Amino acid sequence: MEVHVYPVYCINCGTYHTFELIYEEAIWRTAEHIPLKYYEVEAHCDHCGREVYVPFVNDLNVEHRERLHEKFGGGADGTY
C-alpha cells in the first residue's frame, strides 16, 4: 500500500486527510470471448478507512479500461 502526503477531502470525516492506495481484487471482463482480469485502484482515507475520490486514481482506472478496450475490442456501446 502506498500512503500519499497531500490531503484530499473525505466526505465521511468532513475534513481533509491523507489517503492510501488500495489495489482491489481482480475484476473479470470478457472481450471478444477472451476473459480478461485487471485490478482497479481505490483511494482510502487514512483516518476513517473509507473510499475517497482522487481524480488521478479515477483517471488510472479509466485509462486501464480504455487500453483493454482498444487492445481486445468491444461492443458498439463501449462494453466488453
TAVEN-V953302 format. One line per field, one symbol per residue. ss: DSSP state (a for helix, b for strand, c for the rest). Layout:
ss: ???
This chain:
ss: cbbbbbbbbbccccbbbbbbbbbbbbbbbbbccbbbbbbbbbbbbcccccbbccaaaaaaaaaaaaaaaaaacccccccc
